[in-house]
Amino acid sequence: MATKTSERDYRYGFSMPDTSVYRSPKGLSKKIVERISYLKGEPDWMRRFRLRSYDIFRAKKMPSWGVNLSNLNFDDIHYFVKPTDKKSNNWSTLPRQIKNTFDKLGIPEAEKNIFAGVGAQYDSEVVYHSLKQNLEKKGVIFLDTDAALKQYPEIFQEYFGKAIPPGDNKFAALNSAVWSGGSFVYVPSGISVEIPLQAYFRINSKAMGQFERTLIIAEPGSNVHYLEACSAPLYSQNSLHSAVVEIFVKKHAKVQYTTIQNWSDNVYNLVTKRAFVREEGSMRWIDGNIGSKVTMKYPSGVLQEKGAKLEVLSFALASRNQIQDAGGKAIHLAPYTSSNIVSKSISQGGGKSIFRALTRIAKNAKKSKTHMRCDALILDNESKADTFPNFQIDENDVVATHEATVGKIGQEQLFYLMSRGLTEENATRMIVSGFLEPITREIPLEYALELNRLMNMEIKGF
């Protein structure tokens, strides 16, 4: 069973016995990269892409800024763990251990009640996938990424690796070499997916890396909301989650991508997410970070054409032995584009939250508007919060604004609530809920309720 490594009360910290059908040895080599491609039966162009990415990964240096990652040991990780021999579109046919895991997480119930489609990834591969028939009839594609490579090769190859090439950064190169699983979404022109599509990513094995690859294409005038959630058992050994997400938002299309991350405290969460947004398109990232040992994640948007819009709403809770380094990036390449990056962070128990954001407005991106706001709440004298906003503006005819606040819960607020009969702990929770409300109200109700439950479990002892 899992070994608890911190004082954090982590409800998803259970594990199941390992019943995987294949596990690569620890460490990474060209032989392992080729083995992954062989086991997946991939075309030769993908095998070459993986090997080229591996060479880039080996050549790239670790980030020289941000969180110190020197304790991350690439040789102590299993890069591919195959949980079962086949996927399913029926919960009852999943292997018992996998089915029990997702039953505990509530995925079957969520699928029946609130989602248009569901994908479930267990360790390195998607084990279950479904999409409502009415969306299939409209031409919507929602598959795991491995299946999309084979079933829709022309669309796949046109977009894969185009928003985030392997040379983008060391962890994008690593993902490109060993990627497995993830979601592929294609929405035809003019089609609106009214109910969210959902994916759940679960790490079960010890000392493993999960490297899903998600690719979303929203054709002109379409609309889709994709929601992902993540969790893992508590082990004494570190694990690595290093995903890549590429999104293409065409003319007048709208995409919302919501993440509720609740990794265990032994997971390094190092993710690259980027969207390309065309004329009058709209990209919205809602990015929630509660768990992990270290998170470094900055959802970004490249505003390529006139009137493109980007919004990043980020929240993070940094508890004991946790560093949450999150924010967003906006690249304005065309006139009349707009971006809004808003971050809410909470630090407690000696945790550290970091807001890191970049807005770049290129020459000739006239009449562009950008706003950046960071609010940090510190709950004790041991915790820390830092903000690193960065503006790079090469055009005069623009509007750029920035706001930042860092503070503690006011004694007056606590006194008022406690005078109305609340305990100090419950008063603190209420203040935190109000602090996060501008972001949580943008999440589907069922997930907002779950998020509030998670926050209530985390914030205690005051």
Helices and strands as residue ranges (DSSP letters): E 22-23, H 30-40, H 44-59, G 74-76, E 81-82, G 91-93, H 96-105, H 107-114, E 117-122, E 125-131, H 133-137, E 141-144, H 145-151, H 153-159, G 166-168, H 170-178, E 183-187, E 197-202, E 209-210, E 213-218, E 223-231, E 239-241, E 244-249, E 254-261, E 267-277, E 282-289, E 294-297, E 300-303, E 309-318, E 323-332, E 338-347, E 352-361, E 369-378, E 384-393, E 399-408, H 411-419, H 424-440, H 445-458
